[in-house]
């Protein structure tokens, strides 16, 4: 509120300020895109850990365990970048 409006409110004893409706606050919620990125990153991490443990034990695993993180870690990273850009644009519009 501007300084003039404050003076009017303070000088008028009959003025009652109406409460503004609160905006719903979304704290800690993930969008679908963010959730997909999180799941892909988690699955890629698990796959990579399995490959590393198998390599330490001298075992050779199916090549899909190696290819999966090589493909989907970058995909998850790009999805998170898109989600960050969408969030920044949404906040800028407010």
Secondary structure, DSSP 4 states (H G I P E B T S, - for coil): --HHHHHHHHH-TT--PPPPPPPPP--S---HHHHHHHHHHHHHHHHHHHHHHHHHTT----THHHHHHHHHHHHHHHHHHHHHHHHHHHHHH-
